[in-house]
Amino acid sequence: MKQPFEDIPTIIKAEELINKSIKNAIKAEINIPKEMSSIMKAKSREKGRIKIMANTSANYLEKIVKSFPSIDNLHPFYREMLEIIYGISNTKALL
């Protein structure tokens, strides 16, 4: 029988996720029309970077939630372990 929690990826700290998002935003090429003023170019570039940061963070967090096994479908042994260690309602709230 496969252990239900073995497919959960390593969960990084919030600061690491922010740094990862910033790196992705900096690396990304954002297409900006040349006829814009320099202020509008800067505004468009930063808007694009913020969207990339938001998408990177959301995708990572979604991957974590989807990889977590359904608590309602867990074998009673694993559900009881989860209740003892973390608490089922606490775990659901954190996810």
Biopython code that builds the backbone (N, CA, C, O; Angstrom):
import numpy as np
from Bio.PDB.StructureBuilder import StructureBuilder

atoms = [
    (1, "MET", "N", (0.846, -1.181, 0.000)),
    (1, "MET", "CA", (0.000, 0.000, 0.000)),
    (1, "MET", "C", (0.894, 1.248, 0.000)),
    (1, "MET", "O", (1.862, 1.335, 0.755)),
    (2, "LYS", "N", (0.559, 2.168, -0.827)),
    (2, "LYS", "CA", (1.328, 3.405, -0.964)),
    (2, "LYS", "C", (0.961, 4.370, 0.162)),
    (2, "LYS", "O", (-0.212, 4.548, 0.491)),
    (3, "GLN", "N", (1.978, 4.982, 0.737)),
    (3, "GLN", "CA", (1.767, 5.971, 1.786)),
    (3, "GLN", "C", (1.148, 7.213, 1.147)),
    (3, "GLN", "O", (1.728, 7.746, 0.201)),
    (4, "PRO", "N", (-0.004, 7.699, 1.619)),
    (4, "PRO", "CA", (-0.719, 8.781, 0.926)),
    (4, "PRO", "C", (-0.028, 10.145, 0.940)),
    (4, "PRO", "O", (-0.386, 11.019, 0.151)),
    (5, "PHE", "N", (0.937, 10.339, 1.807)),
    (5, "PHE", "CA", (1.575, 11.650, 1.910)),
    (5, "PHE", "C", (2.913, 11.733, 1.184)),
    (5, "PHE", "O", (3.567, 12.775, 1.227)),
    (6, "GLU", "N", (3.339, 10.651, 0.513)),
    (6, "GLU", "CA", (4.665, 10.659, -0.108)),
    (6, "GLU", "C", (4.744, 11.494, -1.385)),
    (6, "GLU", "O", (5.846, 11.846, -1.805)),
    (7, "ASP", "N", (3.636, 11.817, -2.005)),
    (7, "ASP", "CA", (3.650, 12.613, -3.239)),
    (7, "ASP", "C", (3.615, 14.119, -2.990)),
    (7, "ASP", "O", (3.663, 14.903, -3.938)),
    (8, "ILE", "N", (3.534, 14.526, -1.740)),
    (8, "ILE", "CA", (3.507, 15.953, -1.425)),
    (8, "ILE", "C", (4.908, 16.516, -1.646)),
    (8, "ILE", "O", (5.873, 16.014, -1.069)),
    (9, "PRO", "N", (5.030, 17.550, -2.474)),
    (9, "PRO", "CA", (6.365, 18.125, -2.699)),
    (9, "PRO", "C", (6.867, 18.859, -1.454)),
    (9, "PRO", "O", (6.100, 19.180, -0.546)),
    (10, "THR", "N", (8.150, 19.110, -1.442)),
    (10, "THR", "CA", (8.731, 19.872, -0.341)),
    (10, "THR", "C", (8.121, 21.271, -0.330)),
    (10, "THR", "O", (8.062, 21.945, -1.358)),
    (11, "ILE", "N", (7.681, 21.685, 0.818)),
    (11, "ILE", "CA", (7.039, 22.994, 0.944)),
    (11, "ILE", "C", (8.096, 24.005, 1.376)),
    (11, "ILE", "O", (8.723, 23.867, 2.426)),
    (12, "ILE", "N", (8.276, 25.020, 0.541)),
    (12, "ILE", "CA", (9.293, 26.025, 0.839)),
    (12, "ILE", "C", (8.707, 27.117, 1.731)),
    (12, "ILE", "O", (7.491, 27.283, 1.819)),
    (13, "LYS", "N", (9.584, 27.845, 2.379)),
    (13, "LYS", "CA", (9.151, 28.940, 3.252)),
    (13, "LYS", "C", (8.629, 30.097, 2.410)),
    (13, "LYS", "O", (8.941, 30.206, 1.225)),
    (14, "ALA", "N", (7.832, 30.954, 3.033)),
    (14, "ALA", "CA", (7.228, 32.095, 2.332)),
    (14, "ALA", "C", (8.290, 32.987, 1.704)),
    (14, "ALA", "O", (8.124, 33.454, 0.577)),
    (15, "GLU", "N", (9.370, 33.223, 2.421)),
    (15, "GLU", "CA", (10.437, 34.083, 1.899)),
    (15, "GLU", "C", (11.071, 33.475, 0.638)),
    (15, "GLU", "O", (11.394, 34.191, -0.309)),
    (16, "GLU", "N", (11.243, 32.142, 0.640)),
    (16, "GLU", "CA", (11.802, 31.469, -0.536)),
    (16, "GLU", "C", (10.848, 31.569, -1.723)),
    (16, "GLU", "O", (11.284, 31.748, -2.860)),
    (17, "LEU", "N", (9.548, 31.453, -1.459)),
    (17, "LEU", "CA", (8.558, 31.570, -2.527)),
    (17, "LEU", "C", (8.559, 32.978, -3.107)),
    (17, "LEU", "O", (8.457, 33.150, -4.322)),
    (18, "ILE", "N", (8.671, 33.967, -2.262)),
    (18, "ILE", "CA", (8.733, 35.355, -2.736)),
    (18, "ILE", "C", (9.975, 35.559, -3.593)),
    (18, "ILE", "O", (9.904, 36.166, -4.662)),
    (19, "ASN", "N", (11.116, 35.050, -3.126)),
    (19, "ASN", "CA", (12.356, 35.179, -3.902)),
    (19, "ASN", "C", (12.255, 34.476, -5.247)),
    (19, "ASN", "O", (12.728, 34.992, -6.259)),
    (20, "LYS", "N", (11.636, 33.296, -5.258)),
    (20, "LYS", "CA", (11.438, 32.551, -6.508)),
    (20, "LYS", "C", (10.556, 33.356, -7.466)),
    (20, "LYS", "O", (10.845, 33.437, -8.660)),
    (21, "SER", "N", (9.497, 33.941, -6.949)),
    (21, "SER", "CA", (8.584, 34.744, -7.766)),
    (21, "SER", "C", (9.283, 35.975, -8.331)),
    (21, "SER", "O", (9.085, 36.333, -9.492)),
    (22, "ILE", "N", (10.096, 36.614, -7.510)),
    (22, "ILE", "CA", (10.834, 37.801, -7.966)),
    (22, "ILE", "C", (11.815, 37.431, -9.069)),
    (22, "ILE", "O", (11.921, 38.142, -10.069)),
    (23, "LYS", "N", (12.535, 36.321, -8.896)),
    (23, "LYS", "CA", (13.490, 35.880, -9.924)),
    (23, "LYS", "C", (12.782, 35.614, -11.251)),
    (23, "LYS", "O", (13.272, 36.007, -12.310)),
    (24, "ASN", "N", (11.627, 34.945, -11.190)),
    (24, "ASN", "CA", (10.867, 34.679, -12.420)),
    (24, "ASN", "C", (10.403, 35.973, -13.072)),
    (24, "ASN", "O", (10.433, 36.099, -14.296)),
    (25, "ALA", "N", (9.979, 36.925, -12.269)),
    (25, "ALA", "CA", (9.501, 38.205, -12.808)),
    (25, "ALA", "C", (10.635, 38.989, -13.451)),
    (25, "ALA", "O", (10.441, 39.627, -14.486)),
    (26, "ILE", "N", (11.809, 38.946, -12.849)),
    (26, "ILE", "CA", (12.952, 39.674, -13.401)),
    (26, "ILE", "C", (13.415, 39.044, -14.711)),
    (26, "ILE", "O", (13.778, 39.751, -15.651)),
    (27, "LYS", "N", (13.402, 37.707, -14.770)),
    (27, "LYS", "CA", (13.855, 36.996, -15.974)),
    (27, "LYS", "C", (12.900, 37.170, -17.151)),
    (27, "LYS", "O", (13.324, 37.148, -18.307)),
    (28, "ALA", "N", (11.629, 37.341, -16.863)),
    (28, "ALA", "CA", (10.614, 37.387, -17.916)),
    (28, "ALA", "C", (10.790, 38.609, -18.811)),
    (28, "ALA", "O", (11.133, 39.702, -18.360)),
    (29, "GLU", "N", (10.541, 38.377, -20.086)),
    (29, "GLU", "CA", (10.557, 39.488, -21.041)),
    (29, "GLU", "C", (9.128, 39.982, -21.204)),
    (29, "GLU", "O", (8.226, 39.216, -21.541)),
    (30, "ILE", "N", (8.942, 41.244, -20.966)),
    (30, "ILE", "CA", (7.614, 41.839, -21.050)),
    (30, "ILE", "C", (7.598, 42.755, -22.262)),
    (30, "ILE", "O", (8.382, 43.699, -22.360)),
    (31, "ASN", "N", (6.688, 42.459, -23.182)),
    (31, "ASN", "CA", (6.588, 43.253, -24.409)),
    (31, "ASN", "C", (5.868, 44.567, -24.130)),
    (31, "ASN", "O", (4.731, 44.593, -23.659)),
    (32, "ILE", "N", (6.563, 45.647, -24.433)),
    (32, "ILE", "CA", (6.012, 46.987, -24.215)),
    (32, "ILE", "C", (6.135, 47.756, -25.526)),
    (32, "ILE", "O", (7.214, 47.801, -26.117)),
    (33, "PRO", "N", (5.035, 48.366, -25.990)),
    (33, "PRO", "CA", (5.112, 49.159, -27.223)),
    (33, "PRO", "C", (6.124, 50.296, -27.096)),
    (33, "PRO", "O", (6.240, 50.916, -26.039)),
    (34, "LYS", "N", (6.847, 50.563, -28.169)),
    (34, "LYS", "CA", (7.898, 51.590, -28.149)),
    (34, "LYS", "C", (7.342, 53.009, -28.129)),
    (34, "LYS", "O", (8.033, 53.933, -27.701)),
    (35, "GLU", "N", (6.122, 53.193, -28.579)),
    (35, "GLU", "CA", (5.581, 54.548, -28.654)),
    (35, "GLU", "C", (5.045, 55.065, -27.319)),
    (35, "GLU", "O", (4.519, 56.177, -27.266)),
    (36, "MET", "N", (5.163, 54.299, -26.256)),
    (36, "MET", "CA", (4.711, 54.753, -24.933)),
    (36, "MET", "C", (5.748, 55.686, -24.310)),
    (36, "MET", "O", (6.937, 55.627, -24.625)),
    (37, "SER", "N", (5.264, 56.541, -23.425)),
    (37, "SER", "CA", (6.191, 57.405, -22.682)),
    (37, "SER", "C", (6.985, 56.539, -21.693)),
    (37, "SER", "O", (6.586, 55.416, -21.388)),
    (38, "SER", "N", (8.075, 57.052, -21.211)),
    (38, "SER", "CA", (8.934, 56.268, -20.315)),
    (38, "SER", "C", (8.214, 55.906, -19.011)),
    (38, "SER", "O", (8.437, 54.835, -18.447)),
    (39, "ILE", "N", (7.364, 56.793, -18.551)),
    (39, "ILE", "CA", (6.588, 56.513, -17.327)),
    (39, "ILE", "C", (5.610, 55.371, -17.583)),
    (39, "ILE", "O", (5.485, 54.465, -16.758)),
    (40, "MET", "N", (4.921, 55.408, -18.713)),
    (40, "MET", "CA", (3.953, 54.357, -19.044)),
    (40, "MET", "C", (4.663, 53.023, -19.294)),
    (40, "MET", "O", (4.136, 51.967, -18.945)),
    (41, "LYS", "N", (5.853, 53.069, -19.896)),
    (41, "LYS", "CA", (6.630, 51.842, -20.103)),
    (41, "LYS", "C", (6.986, 51.216, -18.756)),
    (41, "LYS", "O", (6.838, 50.010, -18.561)),
    (42, "ALA", "N", (7.453, 52.044, -17.839)),
    (42, "ALA", "CA", (7.821, 51.545, -16.513)),
    (42, "ALA", "C", (6.600, 50.965, -15.794)),
    (42, "ALA", "O", (6.683, 49.918, -15.151)),
    (43, "LYS", "N", (5.474, 51.658, -15.912)),
    (43, "LYS", "CA", (4.242, 51.196, -15.277)),
    (43, "LYS", "C", (3.810, 49.851, -15.867)),
    (43, "LYS", "O", (3.446, 48.940, -15.123)),
    (44, "SER", "N", (3.849, 49.720, -17.192)),
    (44, "SER", "CA", (3.462, 48.474, -17.853)),
    (44, "SER", "C", (4.410, 47.338, -17.476)),
    (44, "SER", "O", (3.973, 46.215, -17.225)),
    (45, "ARG", "N", (5.703, 47.636, -17.439)),
    (45, "ARG", "CA", (6.698, 46.622, -17.092)),
    (45, "ARG", "C", (6.462, 46.103, -15.669)),
    (45, "ARG", "O", (6.496, 44.896, -15.431)),
    (46, "GLU", "N", (6.228, 47.005, -14.745)),
    (46, "GLU", "CA", (6.026, 46.598, -13.351)),
    (46, "GLU", "C", (4.704, 45.860, -13.165)),
    (46, "GLU", "O", (4.624, 44.933, -12.360)),
    (47, "LYS", "N", (3.663, 46.261, -13.903)),
    (47, "LYS", "CA", (2.388, 45.530, -13.856)),
    (47, "LYS", "C", (2.596, 44.095, -14.317)),
    (47, "LYS", "O", (2.093, 43.150, -13.708)),
    (48, "GLY", "N", (3.348, 43.950, -15.406)),
    (48, "GLY", "CA", (3.646, 42.617, -15.928)),
    (48, "GLY", "C", (4.416, 41.780, -14.923)),
    (48, "GLY", "O", (4.134, 40.594, -14.749)),
    (49, "ARG", "N", (5.380, 42.387, -14.269)),
    (49, "ARG", "CA", (6.171, 41.666, -13.268)),
    (49, "ARG", "C", (5.311, 41.233, -12.083)),
    (49, "ARG", "O", (5.474, 40.131, -11.559)),
    (50, "ILE", "N", (4.409, 42.092, -11.672)),
    (50, "ILE", "CA", (3.521, 41.747, -10.555)),
    (50, "ILE", "C", (2.621, 40.574, -10.938)),
    (50, "ILE", "O", (2.391, 39.678, -10.125)),
    (51, "LYS", "N", (2.113, 40.575, -12.169)),
    (51, "LYS", "CA", (1.273, 39.459, -12.630)),
    (51, "LYS", "C", (2.067, 38.159, -12.640)),
    (51, "LYS", "O", (1.557, 37.114, -12.237)),
    (52, "ILE", "N", (3.310, 38.219, -13.099)),
    (52, "ILE", "CA", (4.152, 37.025, -13.139)),
    (52, "ILE", "C", (4.417, 36.520, -11.720)),
    (52, "ILE", "O", (4.377, 35.316, -11.468)),
    (53, "MET", "N", (4.685, 37.437, -10.805)),
    (53, "MET", "CA", (4.908, 37.042, -9.411)),
    (53, "MET", "C", (3.659, 36.386, -8.821)),
    (53, "MET", "O", (3.752, 35.374, -8.128)),
    (54, "ALA", "N", (2.506, 36.962, -9.097)),
    (54, "ALA", "CA", (1.250, 36.407, -8.583)),
    (54, "ALA", "C", (0.992, 35.027, -9.168)),
    (54, "ALA", "O", (0.599, 34.110, -8.447)),
    (55, "ASN", "N", (1.210, 34.872, -10.477)),
    (55, "ASN", "CA", (0.993, 33.578, -11.118)),
    (55, "ASN", "C", (1.955, 32.521, -10.597)),
    (55, "ASN", "O", (1.553, 31.383, -10.356)),
    (56, "THR", "N", (3.216, 32.883, -10.423)),
    (56, "THR", "CA", (4.203, 31.937, -9.903)),
    (56, "THR", "C", (3.799, 31.451, -8.515)),
    (56, "THR", "O", (3.824, 30.251, -8.242)),
    (57, "SER", "N", (3.431, 32.369, -7.655)),
    (57, "SER", "CA", (3.033, 32.012, -6.284)),
    (57, "SER", "C", (1.762, 31.166, -6.286)),
    (57, "SER", "O", (1.689, 30.151, -5.593)),
    (58, "ALA", "N", (0.771, 31.581, -7.057)),
    (58, "ALA", "CA", (-0.500, 30.852, -7.101)),
    (58, "ALA", "C", (-0.311, 29.445, -7.653)),
    (58, "ALA", "O", (-0.886, 28.494, -7.124)),
    (59, "ASN", "N", (0.482, 29.300, -8.703)),
    (59, "ASN", "CA", (0.720, 27.976, -9.282)),
    (59, "ASN", "C", (1.418, 27.052, -8.293)),
    (59, "ASN", "O", (1.064, 25.879, -8.181)),
    (60, "TYR", "N", (2.402, 27.572, -7.583)),
    (60, "TYR", "CA", (3.123, 26.760, -6.599)),
    (60, "TYR", "C", (2.180, 26.310, -5.484)),
    (60, "TYR", "O", (2.162, 25.132, -5.124)),
    (61, "LEU", "N", (1.402, 27.235, -4.940)),
    (61, "LEU", "CA", (0.497, 26.898, -3.841)),
    (61, "LEU", "C", (-0.606, 25.940, -4.295)),
    (61, "LEU", "O", (-1.010, 25.050, -3.547)),
    (62, "GLU", "N", (-1.083, 26.128, -5.510)),
    (62, "GLU", "CA", (-2.105, 25.227, -6.051)),
    (62, "GLU", "C", (-1.548, 23.814, -6.207)),
    (62, "GLU", "O", (-2.245, 22.835, -5.938)),
    (63, "LYS", "N", (-0.297, 23.709, -6.639)),
    (63, "LYS", "CA", (0.346, 22.402, -6.794)),
    (63, "LYS", "C", (0.425, 21.687, -5.447)),
    (63, "LYS", "O", (0.221, 20.476, -5.372)),
    (64, "ILE", "N", (0.716, 22.423, -4.404)),
    (64, "ILE", "CA", (0.804, 21.840, -3.054)),
    (64, "ILE", "C", (-0.569, 21.324, -2.620)),
    (64, "ILE", "O", (-0.692, 20.195, -2.144)),
    (65, "VAL", "N", (-1.587, 22.149, -2.785)),
    (65, "VAL", "CA", (-2.934, 21.758, -2.349)),
    (65, "VAL", "C", (-3.418, 20.545, -3.134)),
    (65, "VAL", "O", (-3.999, 19.629, -2.551)),
    (66, "LYS", "N", (-3.189, 20.522, -4.444)),
    (66, "LYS", "CA", (-3.642, 19.397, -5.269)),
    (66, "LYS", "C", (-2.878, 18.113, -4.971)),
    (66, "LYS", "O", (-3.420, 17.022, -5.147)),
    (67, "SER", "N", (-1.635, 18.222, -4.526)),
    (67, "SER", "CA", (-0.848, 17.025, -4.240)),
    (67, "SER", "C", (-1.221, 16.410, -2.890)),
    (67, "SER", "O", (-0.915, 15.246, -2.630)),
    (68, "PHE", "N", (-1.874, 17.182, -2.044)),
    (68, "PHE", "CA", (-2.266, 16.688, -0.726)),
    (68, "PHE", "C", (-3.431, 15.724, -0.889)),
    (68, "PHE", "O", (-4.374, 16.029, -1.619)),
    (69, "PRO", "N", (-3.394, 14.568, -0.231)),
    (69, "PRO", "CA", (-4.494, 13.600, -0.389)),
    (69, "PRO", "C", (-5.799, 14.136, 0.203)),
    (69, "PRO", "O", (-5.793, 14.943, 1.133)),
    (70, "SER", "N", (-6.898, 13.676, -0.349)),
    (70, "SER", "CA", (-8.207, 14.068, 0.168)),
    (70, "SER", "C", (-8.365, 13.489, 1.574)),
    (70, "SER", "O", (-8.294, 12.274, 1.758)),
    (71, "ILE", "N", (-8.572, 14.333, 2.537)),
    (71, "ILE", "CA", (-8.659, 13.885, 3.930)),
    (71, "ILE", "C", (-9.854, 12.965, 4.129)),
    (71, "ILE", "O", (-9.775, 12.005, 4.896)),
    (72, "ASP", "N", (-10.950, 13.244, 3.452)),
    (72, "ASP", "CA", (-12.154, 12.425, 3.601)),
    (72, "ASP", "C", (-11.967, 11.022, 3.035)),
    (72, "ASP", "O", (-12.657, 10.094, 3.457)),
    (73, "ASN", "N", (-11.040, 10.850, 2.081)),
    (73, "ASN", "CA", (-10.823, 9.549, 1.455)),
    (73, "ASN", "C", (-9.622, 8.795, 2.024)),
    (73, "ASN", "O", (-9.269, 7.731, 1.516)),
    (74, "LEU", "N", (-8.992, 9.325, 3.065)),
    (74, "LEU", "CA", (-7.840, 8.658, 3.669)),
    (74, "LEU", "C", (-8.262, 7.379, 4.380)),
    (74, "LEU", "O", (-9.382, 7.267, 4.880)),
    (75, "HIS", "N", (-7.348, 6.423, 4.415)),
    (75, "HIS", "CA", (-7.544, 5.208, 5.199)),
    (75, "HIS", "C", (-7.712, 5.646, 6.661)),
    (75, "HIS", "O", (-7.062, 6.599, 7.090)),
    (76, "PRO", "N", (-8.559, 4.975, 7.422)),
    (76, "PRO", "CA", (-8.780, 5.393, 8.815)),
    (76, "PRO", "C", (-7.491, 5.515, 9.641)),
    (76, "PRO", "O", (-7.392, 6.383, 10.508)),
    (77, "PHE", "N", (-6.508, 4.649, 9.374)),
    (77, "PHE", "CA", (-5.235, 4.727, 10.099)),
    (77, "PHE", "C", (-4.558, 6.074, 9.864)),
    (77, "PHE", "O", (-4.128, 6.727, 10.815)),
    (78, "TYR", "N", (-4.460, 6.494, 8.594)),
    (78, "TYR", "CA", (-3.799, 7.760, 8.262)),
    (78, "TYR", "C", (-4.626, 8.964, 8.719)),
    (78, "TYR", "O", (-4.074, 9.989, 9.118)),
    (79, "ARG", "N", (-5.942, 8.831, 8.656)),
    (79, "ARG", "CA", (-6.803, 9.923, 9.120)),
    (79, "ARG", "C", (-6.622, 10.124, 10.631)),
    (79, "ARG", "O", (-6.569, 11.256, 11.111)),
    (80, "GLU", "N", (-6.529, 9.012, 11.373)),
    (80, "GLU", "CA", (-6.328, 9.101, 12.819)),
    (80, "GLU", "C", (-4.952, 9.680, 13.146)),
    (80, "GLU", "O", (-4.823, 10.472, 14.080)),
    (81, "MET", "N", (-3.927, 9.294, 12.391)),
    (81, "MET", "CA", (-2.589, 9.865, 12.591)),
    (81, "MET", "C", (-2.603, 11.371, 12.355)),
    (81, "MET", "O", (-2.019, 12.139, 13.119)),
    (82, "LEU", "N", (-3.279, 11.778, 11.285)),
    (82, "LEU", "CA", (-3.377, 13.202, 10.968)),
    (82, "LEU", "C", (-4.093, 13.953, 12.088)),
    (82, "LEU", "O", (-3.696, 15.060, 12.454)),
    (83, "GLU", "N", (-5.137, 13.354, 12.622)),
    (83, "GLU", "CA", (-5.884, 13.980, 13.716)),
    (83, "GLU", "C", (-5.009, 14.132, 14.954)),
    (83, "GLU", "O", (-5.042, 15.172, 15.612)),
    (84, "ILE", "N", (-4.233, 13.111, 15.273)),
    (84, "ILE", "CA", (-3.385, 13.150, 16.470)),
    (84, "ILE", "C", (-2.267, 14.177, 16.318)),
    (84, "ILE", "O", (-1.994, 14.946, 17.240)),
    (85, "ILE", "N", (-1.621, 14.187, 15.153)),
    (85, "ILE", "CA", (-0.438, 15.033, 14.967)),
    (85, "ILE", "C", (-0.804, 16.495, 14.731)),
    (85, "ILE", "O", (-0.257, 17.383, 15.384)),
    (86, "TYR", "N", (-1.727, 16.751, 13.801)),
    (86, "TYR", "CA", (-2.035, 18.137, 13.413)),
    (86, "TYR", "C", (-3.466, 18.564, 13.714)),
    (86, "TYR", "O", (-3.729, 19.743, 13.948)),
    (87, "GLY", "N", (-4.374, 17.622, 13.708)),
    (87, "GLY", "CA", (-5.787, 17.945, 13.818)),
    (87, "GLY", "C", (-6.375, 18.107, 12.424)),
    (87, "GLY", "O", (-5.855, 18.880, 11.618)),
    (88, "ILE", "N", (-7.444, 17.393, 12.136)),
    (88, "ILE", "CA", (-8.030, 17.417, 10.788)),
    (88, "ILE", "C", (-8.587, 18.796, 10.462)),
    (88, "ILE", "O", (-8.354, 19.309, 9.368)),
    (89, "SER", "N", (-9.312, 19.398, 11.385)),
    (89, "SER", "CA", (-9.887, 20.721, 11.095)),
    (89, "SER", "C", (-8.788, 21.761, 10.906)),
    (89, "SER", "O", (-8.924, 22.658, 10.074)),
    (90, "ASN", "N", (-7.707, 21.651, 11.664)),
    (90, "ASN", "CA", (-6.574, 22.566, 11.518)),
    (90, "ASN", "C", (-5.906, 22.378, 10.150)),
    (90, "ASN", "O", (-5.559, 23.352, 9.482)),
    (91, "THR", "N", (-5.732, 21.124, 9.746)),
    (91, "THR", "CA", (-5.115, 20.833, 8.447)),
    (91, "THR", "C", (-5.970, 21.370, 7.310)),
    (91, "THR", "O", (-5.451, 21.972, 6.370)),
    (92, "LYS", "N", (-7.284, 21.155, 7.390)),
    (92, "LYS", "CA", (-8.181, 21.667, 6.344)),
    (92, "LYS", "C", (-8.125, 23.189, 6.278)),
    (92, "LYS", "O", (-8.144, 23.767, 5.192)),
    (93, "ALA", "N", (-8.058, 23.829, 7.425)),
    (93, "ALA", "CA", (-7.992, 25.296, 7.447)),
    (93, "ALA", "C", (-6.683, 25.790, 6.838)),
    (93, "ALA", "O", (-6.670, 26.804, 6.141)),
    (94, "LEU", "N", (-5.590, 25.087, 7.094)),
    (94, "LEU", "CA", (-4.295, 25.494, 6.550)),
    (94, "LEU", "C", (-4.221, 25.305, 5.040)),
    (94, "LEU", "O", (-3.546, 26.062, 4.342)),
    (95, "LEU", "N", (-4.923, 24.288, 4.543)),
    (95, "LEU", "CA", (-4.922, 24.071, 3.094)),
    (95, "LEU", "C", (-5.861, 25.049, 2.434)),
    (95, "LEU", "O", (-6.008, 25.036, 1.212)),
]
sb = StructureBuilder()
sb.init_structure("model")
sb.init_model(0)
sb.init_chain("A")
sb.init_seg("    ")
for serial, (resi, resn, name, xyz) in enumerate(atoms, 1):
    if name == "N":
        sb.init_residue(resn, " ", resi, " ")
    sb.init_atom(name, np.array(xyz, "f"), 0.0, 1.0, " ", f" {name:<3s}", serial, name[0])
structure = sb.get_structure()
